[in-house]
């Protein structure tokens, strides 16, 4: 295999980076590797080595996390164009033809990754994409929380109000309920209004008071529950 072939990162955070395969020893991994694969904790510092001669290129796995070629784990594999190499958790590399010899700098990462794309304020676009995705998710959540309907509380029952009312108020509550059952809406309204006039100011949030207010709202709209 000569420099007519190269490794191209086709998937993962370092997508777009390339390495021409010329005779020599080339490393794949993190930090100071010839082909750096970043933001992938499963990639070792020197994850794999490719030994290239004029006749062939041999990939040797150097990581306990393993290297997969065309879906199978391999430790010493002769590479051919079209091979798909899986390294780490996210990265996939493809062996490709370079076309004309010298179209990519020999033995270095091609300027198609972060070097070719300084992004904005020196931050690569792929980082900005992730930031934008986080903000978009937060905006969608905020919109949902703002627009979702509040759950409606079920209407209070006579038993709910009667359980906390005094004997006098309890008697009036039942009298109003009887008027409602007989269809005497005006009489029921008068009794409910009388209950409100007898309630103390500090009872305005009581269950009995809220029940009476609900019933008055229903009756004055001309509807029965």
Order of alpha helices (4+ residues) and beta strands (2+ residues): beta-beta-beta-beta-beta-beta-beta-beta-beta-beta-beta-alpha-alpha-alpha-alpha-alpha
